Amino acid sequence: RHQATEIIEDDNNYVSVYINLVGQGDATFFRDGVMVQGKWKRNSEQEFFQFTDASGNPFSLKPGNTWFEIVPIGYPLEVK
């Protein structure tokens, strides 16, 4: 969940957003040019994320750099 805070981020007075990254939810993965629907799960801030595909099988990230884009629930995703 995205939650507004009272922390001012910059000179434009934009406020920081707190994002709770504990729990579980839907995920869309892009790996090797393929889009995979799945889930993420994290029981506490001390644990690593667990990722699974739509069938519940573990989904591994590719070695190297990984980028995450966190969007509000219900945000329309357009893939071109």
Summary of the structure (lengths in Angstrom):
residues: 80
radius of gyration: 15.0
end to end distance: 26.3
largest distance: 46.0
contacts: 127
relative contact order: 0.18
helix: 0%
strand: 44%
